[in-house]
Amino acid sequence: MNKQLLLTATITLGIGLAGGYWMGKQPKQELTIQPAEGKKPLFYRSTMNPSATSPVPTKDAMGMDYEPVYADDNASKQPKILFYRNPMNPSVTSPIPAKDNMGMDYLPVYADGEAKTDESAGAVRIDAATVQNMGVRTALAKQTLLSHVVRAVGRVAYDEEHIVRLHPKTEGWIETLRADKTGQRVRKNEELLSIYSPQLVASQQEYVLALNNLKVLEKSPIEDIRRGAEELVKSSRERLNLLDVPAHQLHDLTDSQSIKKSLHIHTPADGIVINIGAREGQYVTPETELYMIADLSTVWVYAEIYEYELPWVKEGDPVEMRLAGVPGRTFKGRLAFIYPYAEAKTRTIKVRLVFDNADLLLKPDMFAEVTIHAGKQLDAVVIPSEAVIRSGAQTQVLVVRSPGKFEPRQVTTGLSSNNDIAIIDGLAAGEEVVTSAQFLIDSESKLNEATAKMTEPSAPQQPATKSLSVESGAHQHD
């Protein structure tokens, strides 16, 4: 049995040696790499080491075929990456792709000496974990109508167009004062006081004499005499009118020709007595203000708005007003006038509002909460106001180009309203902007932009000279 096994093993070994000898004698099969149809390769290049080339098809040490390179092959135009550079510190390099401690990708430096990126100067890349830790929020720019509501504190005041200041037209003494209380409500043509004035008595006497003279001369055959008598009556009567003698007293004087010692003075309009300037027995002159009467059926309200709100408002805009003294009531009025100057101390612009006050609930010098509904509307690209970064003379936003990639962009801003702002130039509707943590990103962007302007290092630094620590996590920014 052992002899049979030994014989079988010997025969098998002999057959194997003979087969190996025969295979070694066969000629080696040449590599056959099919060139692209209609194209002739310039040379063949190692896929693992592009610097290793061959004029004929061959294989590398790993047994991988060299790839053909054609005249119009775009791959031959790609520069070779020499190393990777820290975007914040050009002296820190790495032979392999890496991230810095902020989670930003190292920039590749190519054989032509330039760091090739598709980003503008100042663009920033941040990994998703860092974006989440920083609390980055974004919003879309949208084309919409931008309106505005102006809120201010107002003060109720008298309507200056309905204030009457009453002065006597002659000197005299007040005999009877009928409206003797401030705040008293008076009606038009109501009797206010009676005054004794020697001038008024003399004027009455002249009028009576003119009437008697006309009665004697009205039948005169001489026309000039009749006309003169008529003119005398007319002029004396006009003098009494100019002295504010009431019409009914003038009528009684004409009929009875009885001279009155004192004459009445009536109120010229409805209103409230605001001030009384004289009392009974007081001697008054035309300089004395007897009464100040204000009609409170309409009131003015003064409010002050800020300069940035001025472009929104215009005369005629509807206004709402609420007062603590009239709870649950909303008064509706309009903006009547915008004053053509600014207040020196507050740098605000005063506006005048008009409200109806038939029930006299609005009292002068009351304070109120005023809401002006600006009628102007603006169709523009709108973003949240917190997305805008103002730095010196520049105004910019951070645009999201792709997940984790942010690009600073200068914009021109317009009117703002209710935490929104219009973008006149620099941003299109549908683009995404950063609304929170943008100042952290902006600081990195400015460093990145400054670094891009620096001179590139002539040769990559050896990793041994400065250790590179690539952290898996990122510092959290509040």
FENGI-V600315 format. One record per backbone hydrogen bond with DSSP energy under -1.0 kcal/mol. NH is the residue of the N-H (numbers start at 1). CO is the residue of the C=O. Records with the same first field share a line. If there is no record, write none. Layout:
NH=CO  CO
//
This chain:
5=1
6=2
7=3
8=4
9=5
10=6
11=7
12=8
13=9
14=10
15=11
16=12
17=13
18=14
19=15
20=16
21=17
22=18
23=19
24=20
25=21
26=23
39=36
42=69
43=69
44=54
45=67
46=52
52=49
54=44
60=64
63=60
66=58
67=45
69=43
73=70
76=73
77=74
82=109
83=109
84=94
85=107
86=92
92=89
94=84
100=104
103=100
106=98
107=85
109=83
110=114
111=80
113=110
123=120
124=406
126=404
131=127
132=128
133=129
134=130
136=131
139=433
141=431
142=382
144=380
146=378
150=372
152=370
154=368
155=302
156=366
157=300
162=159
164=293
166=291
172=284
173=196
174=282
175=194
176=194
178=192
179=192
180=178
183=273
184=181
186=271
189=267
190=187
192=265
193=265
194=176
195=263
196=173
201=197
202=198
203=199
204=200
205=201
206=202
207=203
208=204
209=205
210=206
211=207
212=208
213=209
214=210
215=211
216=212
217=213
218=214
220=217
226=222
227=223
228=224
229=225
230=226
231=227
232=228
233=229
234=230
235=231
236=232
237=233
238=234
239=235
240=236
241=237
242=238
243=239
244=241
245=240
250=246
251=247
252=248
253=249
254=250
255=251
256=252
257=253
263=195
265=193
267=190
271=186
272=294
273=184
274=292
275=292
277=290
281=174
282=279
284=172
288=285
290=166
291=166
292=275
293=164
294=272
295=162
299=355
300=157
301=353
302=155
303=351
305=349
309=306
310=307
312=309
313=309
316=335
317=314
319=333
320=371
321=331
322=369
329=326
331=321
333=319
334=354
335=317
336=352
337=352
339=350
343=348
347=343
349=305
351=303
352=337
353=301
354=334
355=299
357=297
360=357
365=156
366=363
368=154
369=322
370=152
371=320
372=150
373=318
374=148  372
378=146
380=144
382=142
383=421
385=419
387=384
388=385
389=396
391=394
394=391
396=389
397=409
399=407
400=432
401=405
402=405
405=402
406=124
407=399
409=397
411=395
412=425
414=422
417=420
420=417
421=383
422=415
423=381
424=412
425=412
430=141
431=428
433=139
434=398
435=137
436=137
441=437
442=438
443=439
444=440
445=441
446=442
447=443
448=444
449=445
450=446
451=447
452=448
454=451
465=462
//
